[in-house]
Each structure stands twice: as C-alpha cells, then as structure tokens.
Amino acid sequence: MEDLFTLPDLPPHTELLDGSLIFVSPQRDPHSVMIDLLVAGLRRTAPPKLRVRREMTVVLDEGNGPVPDVIVLHAEVVSRERTRYEATDVVLAIEVISPESRRRDEQYKPRKYAASGIPHFWLVEMPTDDTHPVVRTYELDPVSDTYSLTGIHHKRLQVPAPFDVDLDITWDAVDSL
C-alpha cells in the first residue's frame, strides 16, 4: 500500500484494487460536473462534525486503496497534510458511474466498501439520453456486511442519512454549473 503513495509519476487518481494498480480514464464533463454538484450540496448541508472531499484515496486494507468520486468523513481526521483516509474515517462513499468503470463502480467497489465497514454508499448513474441522473442510496447491514438499498432517486435526492440532504439532481441543475 505504501508504494501507491511513493511511486513517482503515477497518473492522478490511480487506484489500488486487489493489489493491482488501476489507471483511471479521463472523466467526461457531465461526470465531473455531477461530482461538483454533489460536493457543493453536501458541503452546504453537512453537519459541522463531517467534511466532504472529492477523489481522495481510501485505504480499505493492504491491497485496496480505491479513489471514490466523493467521500464524507469525520471532521476530526481532516488535515492539510493528508493524502489518504482510512475506511473507518469515512461515513459515505459515492461513485459516479462512467462507462469505463461501470463494473468496478456497480459491483466491485460496493462490496469492498461494505466489507470495510463504510456505513453509507451512493451510486450515481449518468444516462446518455435525456432522462435525468439517478442516485441509488444504500446503507450497510452490519449483520451481513453488505449494503441494502434505501432509495432510488430521480430529479431530487432527499435522504435523512447520513444527514439530511435535499439536492436537485436534474440535468438543469448539472448543466447550470
């Protein structure tokens, strides 16, 4: 794991999954803007004890250091010197699906996040047609260490956990940024 942070000239947002380096493809504009929308909305509504970060490595175990698109974490662990966070620091991990990472974002990463005890996970689908983005929200079942679906959100993301969130997730909101 330490090699991930000491190897020279790695591309930005390189992930370590099951001991293999994964080089992330460049993002499409809607993907990047949706991340901005989520970060801005979550920062506006997060309680003082939580912080929101984008594209930071989360160390799950010795062989896994994925880079979620957005994380919400405990404020007391945040510092200017941090290059990564531990799974125990994270309250919510969010993945915005891109065509190149669909399988990892939908299947692989949620299992890893759940096994590491991250309490909440959101999966954001960015359609290629005129239908609106969709956010699926999940909560960790501590008995099975798997995520249970808590909602499927179209146009508006309204959830009570991990804190009250109410965000417009329409294309109009995305395109306005």
Backbone as CSV, one residue per row, in Angstrom:
resi,resn,N_x,N_y,N_z,CA_x,CA_y,CA_z,C_x,C_y,C_z
1,MET,0.824,-1.194,0.000,0.000,0.000,0.000,0.868,1.258,0.000
2,GLU,1.918,1.276,0.797,2.765,2.475,0.862,3.343,2.840,-0.494
3,ASP,3.612,1.829,-1.330,4.160,2.105,-2.660,3.234,2.990,-3.483
4,LEU,1.941,2.864,-3.271,0.987,3.681,-4.012,1.258,5.164,-3.796
5,PHE,1.748,5.511,-2.630,1.949,6.915,-2.290,3.385,7.379,-2.486
6,THR,4.284,6.467,-2.844,5.686,6.843,-3.025,6.193,6.634,-4.447
7,LEU,5.447,5.915,-5.280,5.873,5.710,-6.667,5.846,7.043,-7.414
8,PRO,6.923,7.373,-8.113,6.944,8.649,-8.835,6.105,8.587,-10.115
9,ASP,5.560,9.711,-10.486,4.903,9.911,-11.785,3.671,9.051,-12.039
10,LEU,2.966,8.654,-10.987,1.697,7.951,-11.205,0.663,8.958,-11.701
11,PRO,-0.208,8.554,-12.611,-1.273,9.458,-13.043,-2.192,9.801,-11.865
12,PRO,-2.858,10.951,-11.924,-3.793,11.314,-10.852,-4.869,10.248,-10.665
13,HIS,-5.283,10.060,-9.452,-6.396,9.189,-9.079,-6.145,7.714,-9.388
14,THR,-4.883,7.301,-9.401,-4.558,5.889,-9.581,-5.077,5.119,-8.375
15,GLU,-5.779,4.018,-8.630,-6.364,3.216,-7.563,-5.593,1.915,-7.397
16,LEU,-5.626,1.377,-6.190,-5.075,0.056,-5.913,-6.250,-0.852,-5.565
17,LEU,-6.494,-1.854,-6.410,-7.596,-2.786,-6.184,-7.059,-4.200,-6.256
18,ASP,-7.191,-4.912,-5.153,-6.660,-6.276,-5.029,-5.197,-6.349,-5.436
19,GLY,-4.438,-5.348,-5.027,-3.003,-5.334,-5.270,-2.582,-4.877,-6.650
20,SER,-3.530,-4.558,-7.524,-3.207,-4.104,-8.882,-3.489,-2.616,-9.027
21,LEU,-2.585,-1.917,-9.698,-2.799,-0.502,-9.977,-3.815,-0.356,-11.101
22,ILE,-4.802,0.505,-10.886,-5.831,0.791,-11.882,-5.667,2.253,-12.273
23,PHE,-5.443,2.485,-13.555,-5.290,3.845,-14.055,-6.642,4.313,-14.569
24,VAL,-7.120,5.407,-14.009,-8.462,5.898,-14.281,-8.466,6.706,-15.578
25,SER,-9.465,6.453,-16.425,-9.617,7.193,-17.678,-10.040,8.630,-17.388
26,PRO,-9.737,9.550,-18.301,-10.207,10.933,-18.122,-11.733,10.971,-18.019
27,GLN,-12.239,11.884,-17.194,-13.678,11.991,-16.973,-14.348,12.757,-18.103
28,ARG,-15.578,12.378,-18.381,-16.413,13.178,-19.277,-16.961,14.351,-18.472
29,ASP,-17.326,15.414,-19.159,-17.787,16.627,-18.496,-18.966,16.387,-17.547
30,PRO,-20.046,15.693,-17.949,-21.163,15.507,-17.015,-20.759,14.766,-15.737
31,HIS,-19.832,13.830,-15.855,-19.329,13.087,-14.690,-18.677,14.058,-13.707
32,SER,-17.797,14.888,-14.205,-17.090,15.853,-13.365,-18.044,16.872,-12.743
33,VAL,-19.005,17.343,-13.527,-19.944,18.348,-13.028,-20.879,17.741,-11.980
34,MET,-21.291,16.482,-12.157,-22.118,15.828,-11.136,-21.353,15.724,-9.824
35,ILE,-20.073,15.424,-9.900,-19.255,15.398,-8.684,-19.268,16.773,-8.029
36,ASP,-19.096,17.835,-8.822,-19.140,19.199,-8.285,-20.480,19.488,-7.612
37,LEU,-21.572,19.079,-8.259,-22.913,19.299,-7.717,-23.077,18.595,-6.373
38,LEU,-22.646,17.347,-6.300,-22.745,16.591,-5.051,-21.880,17.203,-3.961
39,VAL,-20.648,17.547,-4.296,-19.743,18.134,-3.300,-20.328,19.436,-2.761
40,ALA,-20.790,20.314,-3.647,-21.348,21.598,-3.204,-22.582,21.392,-2.332
41,GLY,-23.489,20.515,-2.766,-24.709,20.271,-1.998,-24.445,19.624,-0.654
42,LEU,-23.537,18.665,-0.623,-23.216,18.000,0.644,-22.501,18.947,1.598
43,ARG,-21.605,19.771,1.090,-20.921,20.737,1.962,-21.903,21.734,2.554
44,ARG,-22.908,22.104,1.777,-23.904,23.064,2.249,-24.757,22.479,3.376
45,THR,-24.973,21.164,3.366,-25.906,20.565,4.321,-25.254,19.701,5.398
46,ALA,-23.971,19.397,5.246,-23.303,18.516,6.223,-23.205,19.191,7.587
47,PRO,-23.419,18.438,8.653,-23.237,18.999,9.993,-21.753,19.301,10.243
48,PRO,-21.451,20.161,11.209,-20.061,20.564,11.467,-19.112,19.407,11.774
49,LYS,-19.620,18.292,12.248,-18.750,17.163,12.604,-18.303,16.347,11.389
50,LEU,-18.799,16.705,10.190,-18.451,15.981,8.965,-17.839,16.915,7.926
51,ARG,-17.009,16.344,7.048,-16.394,17.080,5.945,-16.601,16.301,4.649
52,VAL,-16.563,17.006,3.536,-16.760,16.414,2.215,-15.481,16.595,1.405
53,ARG,-15.037,15.522,0.764,-13.841,15.572,-0.083,-14.122,14.848,-1.390
54,ARG,-13.414,15.236,-2.434,-13.545,14.567,-3.728,-12.236,13.901,-4.100
55,GLU,-12.367,12.718,-4.678,-11.259,11.998,-5.293,-10.030,11.860,-4.391
56,MET,-10.257,11.356,-3.191,-9.184,11.053,-2.238,-9.121,9.538,-2.046
57,THR,-7.913,9.012,-1.942,-7.736,7.576,-1.717,-8.287,7.189,-0.347
58,VAL,-8.985,6.065,-0.303,-9.468,5.494,0.950,-8.806,4.125,1.107
59,VAL,-8.012,3.973,2.153,-7.322,2.710,2.406,-8.303,1.754,3.074
60,LEU,-8.634,0.681,2.358,-9.553,-0.322,2.891,-8.794,-1.440,3.590
61,ASP,-7.672,-1.835,3.009,-6.791,-2.856,3.572,-5.472,-2.777,2.812
62,GLU,-4.567,-3.696,3.061,-3.226,-3.626,2.461,-3.231,-3.650,0.937
63,GLY,-4.223,-4.284,0.328,-4.240,-4.395,-1.127,-5.263,-3.539,-1.832
64,ASN,-5.982,-2.679,-1.078,-7.067,-1.912,-1.681,-7.068,-0.460,-1.222
65,GLY,-6.866,0.419,-2.190,-6.921,1.858,-1.966,-7.671,2.522,-3.103
66,PRO,-9.006,2.347,-3.157,-9.780,2.978,-4.219,-9.872,4.490,-4.009
67,VAL,-10.306,5.173,-5.055,-10.493,6.623,-5.010,-11.962,6.904,-5.332
68,PRO,-12.835,6.945,-4.317,-14.235,7.277,-4.588,-14.333,8.685,-5.175
69,ASP,-15.385,8.929,-5.942,-15.572,10.261,-6.503,-15.801,11.293,-5.408
70,VAL,-16.559,10.919,-4.379,-16.841,11.808,-3.248,-16.845,10.967,-1.978
71,ILE,-16.325,11.540,-0.900,-16.461,10.914,0.416,-16.923,11.960,1.422
72,VAL,-17.653,11.490,2.413,-17.992,12.292,3.585,-17.303,11.606,4.750
73,LEU,-16.564,12.385,5.541,-15.780,11.785,6.612,-15.849,12.615,7.879
74,HIS,-15.371,12.021,8.964,-15.365,12.687,10.261,-14.401,13.871,10.230
75,ALA,-14.857,15.028,10.691,-14.062,16.257,10.625,-12.752,16.144,11.389
76,GLU,-12.733,15.396,12.478,-11.528,15.352,13.314,-10.342,14.673,12.637
77,VAL,-10.566,13.941,11.549,-9.446,13.270,10.872,-8.871,14.102,9.724
78,VAL,-9.522,15.190,9.384,-9.096,16.008,8.249,-7.895,16.864,8.635
79,SER,-6.896,16.872,7.756,-5.769,17.794,7.923,-5.206,18.125,6.552
80,ARG,-4.490,19.211,6.469,-3.933,19.666,5.191,-2.867,18.727,4.650
81,GLU,-2.283,17.918,5.506,-1.198,17.023,5.090,-1.693,15.675,4.582
82,ARG,-2.971,15.396,4.726,-3.490,14.065,4.374,-3.446,13.831,2.869
83,THR,-2.998,12.648,2.483,-3.050,12.210,1.090,-4.011,11.041,0.930
84,ARG,-4.523,10.544,2.044,-5.425,9.392,2.035,-6.174,9.347,3.365
85,TYR,-7.257,8.596,3.370,-8.033,8.384,4.589,-8.251,6.890,4.773
86,GLU,-8.539,6.497,5.994,-8.838,5.101,6.319,-10.344,4.875,6.168
87,ALA,-10.734,3.644,5.921,-12.155,3.318,5.790,-12.934,3.734,7.034
88,THR,-12.317,3.624,8.203,-13.000,3.992,9.450,-13.261,5.493,9.556
89,ASP,-12.587,6.294,8.737,-12.803,7.744,8.722,-14.047,8.123,7.925
90,VAL,-14.489,7.231,7.044,-15.493,7.549,6.026,-16.894,7.151,6.485
91,VAL,-17.839,8.074,6.311,-19.247,7.852,6.635,-20.044,7.508,5.373
92,LEU,-19.635,8.088,4.238,-20.331,7.905,2.966,-19.310,7.902,1.836
93,ALA,-19.413,6.917,0.958,-18.617,6.880,-0.279,-19.584,6.973,-1.450
94,ILE,-19.218,7.778,-2.446,-20.069,7.969,-3.623,-19.263,7.665,-4.878
95,GLU,-19.859,6.885,-5.758,-19.275,6.613,-7.069,-20.238,7.110,-8.141
96,VAL,-19.725,7.935,-9.049,-20.468,8.363,-10.229,-20.008,7.447,-11.359
97,ILE,-20.924,6.677,-11.892,-20.572,5.661,-12.884,-20.106,6.314,-14.176
98,SER,-19.003,5.818,-14.691,-18.566,6.184,-16.039,-18.504,4.895,-16.851
99,PRO,-18.644,4.988,-18.169,-18.677,3.764,-18.981,-17.462,2.869,-18.758
100,GLU,-16.300,3.466,-18.584,-15.075,2.691,-18.426,-14.986,1.974,-17.080
101,SER,-15.683,2.479,-16.083,-15.557,1.910,-14.739,-16.854,1.290,-14.228
102,ARG,-17.823,1.108,-15.103,-19.154,0.643,-14.678,-19.087,-0.602,-13.793
103,ARG,-18.393,-1.626,-14.233,-18.349,-2.881,-13.463,-17.710,-2.666,-12.092
104,ARG,-16.615,-1.923,-12.046,-15.953,-1.645,-10.758,-16.870,-0.843,-9.841
105,ASP,-17.528,0.200,-10.399,-18.367,1.084,-9.588,-19.636,0.403,-9.092
106,GLU,-20.237,-0.450,-9.909,-21.514,-1.081,-9.550,-21.356,-2.344,-8.717
107,GLN,-20.316,-3.104,-8.964,-20.209,-4.415,-8.335,-19.035,-4.533,-7.373
108,TYR,-17.883,-4.190,-7.849,-16.664,-4.462,-7.096,-16.491,-3.525,-5.890
109,LYS,-16.518,-2.223,-6.150,-16.264,-1.270,-5.067,-17.308,-1.329,-3.946
110,PRO,-18.606,-1.436,-4.251,-19.566,-1.528,-3.143,-19.281,-2.690,-2.197
111,ARG,-18.887,-3.827,-2.740,-18.562,-4.974,-1.873,-17.356,-4.662,-0.995
112,LYS,-16.355,-4.025,-1.568,-15.153,-3.671,-0.802,-15.478,-2.635,0.273
113,TYR,-16.258,-1.617,-0.085,-16.629,-0.586,0.890,-17.432,-1.197,2.038
114,ALA,-18.382,-2.057,1.707,-19.207,-2.694,2.738,-18.357,-3.564,3.653
115,ALA,-17.482,-4.366,3.078,-16.626,-5.243,3.884,-15.704,-4.445,4.797
116,SER,-15.416,-3.201,4.418,-14.553,-2.334,5.229,-15.337,-1.524,6.253
117,GLY,-16.670,-1.656,6.249,-17.491,-1.016,7.268,-17.920,0.411,6.983
118,ILE,-17.820,0.877,5.742,-18.292,2.234,5.412,-19.819,2.211,5.464
119,PRO,-20.435,3.024,6.359,-21.868,2.894,6.640,-22.819,3.202,5.480
120,HIS,-22.439,4.130,4.596,-23.348,4.540,3.519,-22.608,4.559,2.187
121,PHE,-23.352,4.222,1.130,-22.802,4.213,-0.225,-23.870,4.721,-1.180
122,TRP,-23.476,5.610,-2.094,-24.380,6.085,-3.136,-23.767,5.767,-4.493
123,LEU,-24.609,5.374,-5.420,-24.187,5.073,-6.781,-24.974,5.977,-7.725
124,VAL,-24.268,6.776,-8.508,-24.898,7.769,-9.378,-24.776,7.317,-10.827
125,GLU,-25.913,7.207,-11.489,-25.982,6.806,-12.898,-26.204,8.061,-13.738
126,MET,-25.309,8.280,-14.692,-25.417,9.422,-15.597,-25.886,8.900,-16.956
127,PRO,-27.176,9.032,-17.270,-27.678,8.491,-18.535,-27.122,9.258,-19.734
128,THR,-27.100,8.594,-20.867,-26.604,9.241,-22.079,-27.735,9.857,-22.897
129,ASP,-28.983,9.602,-22.489,-30.113,10.213,-23.185,-30.628,11.390,-22.356
130,ASP,-31.850,11.820,-22.605,-32.394,12.985,-21.906,-33.032,12.661,-20.563
131,THR,-33.025,11.397,-20.143,-33.556,11.085,-18.819,-32.605,11.641,-17.764
132,HIS,-33.129,11.885,-16.591,-32.342,12.518,-15.532,-31.382,11.532,-14.877
133,PRO,-30.318,12.063,-14.277,-29.438,11.206,-13.479,-30.237,10.503,-12.378
134,VAL,-29.734,9.364,-11.961,-30.381,8.566,-10.917,-29.355,8.305,-9.820
135,VAL,-29.778,8.490,-8.569,-28.912,8.188,-7.430,-29.552,7.062,-6.636
136,ARG,-28.809,5.979,-6.479,-29.233,4.862,-5.637,-28.489,4.990,-4.315
137,THR,-29.233,4.968,-3.218,-28.626,5.115,-1.898,-28.696,3.785,-1.159
138,TYR,-27.631,3.501,-0.425,-27.502,2.228,0.287,-27.024,2.476,1.713
139,GLU,-27.424,1.569,2.595,-26.958,1.605,3.981,-26.397,0.228,4.333
140,LEU,-25.340,0.228,5.115,-24.674,-1.012,5.492,-25.518,-1.808,6.477
141,ASP,-25.718,-3.076,6.171,-26.332,-4.012,7.104,-25.186,-4.603,7.916
142,PRO,-25.080,-4.256,9.205,-23.933,-4.696,9.993,-23.885,-6.205,10.247
143,VAL,-24.998,-6.879,10.076,-25.016,-8.328,10.280,-24.380,-9.044,9.093
144,SER,-24.753,-8.628,7.886,-24.256,-9.312,6.686,-23.048,-8.624,6.049
145,ASP,-22.702,-7.414,6.530,-21.632,-6.615,5.916,-21.866,-6.406,4.424
146,THR,-23.134,-6.192,4.066,-23.499,-5.859,2.690,-24.402,-4.635,2.721
147,TYR,-24.532,-3.980,1.574,-25.396,-2.810,1.501,-26.820,-3.203,1.147
148,SER,-27.768,-2.512,1.796,-29.184,-2.647,1.473,-29.630,-1.356,0.803
149,LEU,-30.385,-1.485,-0.279,-30.898,-0.329,-0.997,-31.888,0.422,-0.117
150,THR,-31.686,1.739,0.024,-32.605,2.559,0.813,-33.419,3.510,-0.053
151,GLY,-33.040,3.666,-1.325,-33.815,4.539,-2.198,-33.237,4.645,-3.593
152,ILE,-34.138,4.958,-4.531,-33.748,5.261,-5.905,-34.311,6.643,-6.198
153,HIS,-33.436,7.587,-6.473,-33.822,8.995,-6.558,-33.664,9.528,-7.977
154,HIS,-34.768,10.081,-8.500,-34.804,10.717,-9.812,-35.138,12.187,-9.585
155,LYS,-34.489,13.069,-10.236,-34.723,14.514,-10.184,-34.328,15.146,-8.858
156,ARG,-34.691,14.545,-7.749,-34.406,15.137,-6.442,-33.867,14.054,-5.512
157,LEU,-32.754,14.368,-4.867,-32.147,13.454,-3.892,-32.518,13.960,-2.506
158,GLN,-33.429,13.250,-1.850,-33.858,13.599,-0.494,-33.641,12.386,0.393
159,VAL,-32.717,12.522,1.344,-32.414,11.424,2.262,-32.198,11.967,3.672
160,PRO,-32.494,11.140,4.690,-32.251,11.547,6.072,-30.897,11.087,6.611
161,ALA,-30.206,10.215,5.878,-28.963,9.649,6.406,-27.915,9.583,5.296
162,PRO,-26.684,9.854,5.612,-26.102,10.007,6.941,-26.423,11.338,7.619
163,PHE,-27.043,12.271,6.865,-27.594,13.508,7.410,-28.629,13.984,6.398
164,ASP,-29.442,14.979,6.777,-30.492,15.455,5.870,-29.884,16.081,4.622
165,VAL,-30.285,15.547,3.480,-29.819,16.046,2.185,-31.038,16.255,1.300
166,ASP,-31.064,17.382,0.586,-32.112,17.669,-0.391,-31.450,18.388,-1.562
167,LEU,-31.214,17.642,-2.658,-30.497,18.187,-3.810,-31.277,17.980,-5.097
168,ASP,-31.291,19.002,-5.928,-31.807,18.898,-7.283,-30.751,18.164,-8.103
169,ILE,-31.103,17.013,-8.691,-30.137,16.240,-9.478,-30.572,16.132,-10.941
170,THR,-31.364,17.097,-11.396,-31.804,17.099,-12.790,-30.666,17.561,-13.697
171,TRP,-30.847,17.330,-15.002,-29.862,17.834,-15.964,-29.768,19.351,-15.890
172,ASP,-30.898,20.038,-15.600,-30.851,21.501,-15.469,-29.878,21.910,-14.371
173,ALA,-29.917,21.200,-13.248,-29.000,21.512,-12.141,-27.559,21.220,-12.532
174,VAL,-27.342,20.098,-13.200,-25.988,19.735,-13.637,-25.480,20.751,-14.651
175,ASP,-26.322,21.078,-15.627,-25.909,21.987,-16.700,-25.720,23.425,-16.232
176,SER,-26.289,23.776,-15.077,-26.155,25.157,-14.588,-24.796,25.425,-13.954
177,LEU,-24.020,24.391,-13.703,-22.701,24.588,-13.079,-21.641,24.897,-14.115
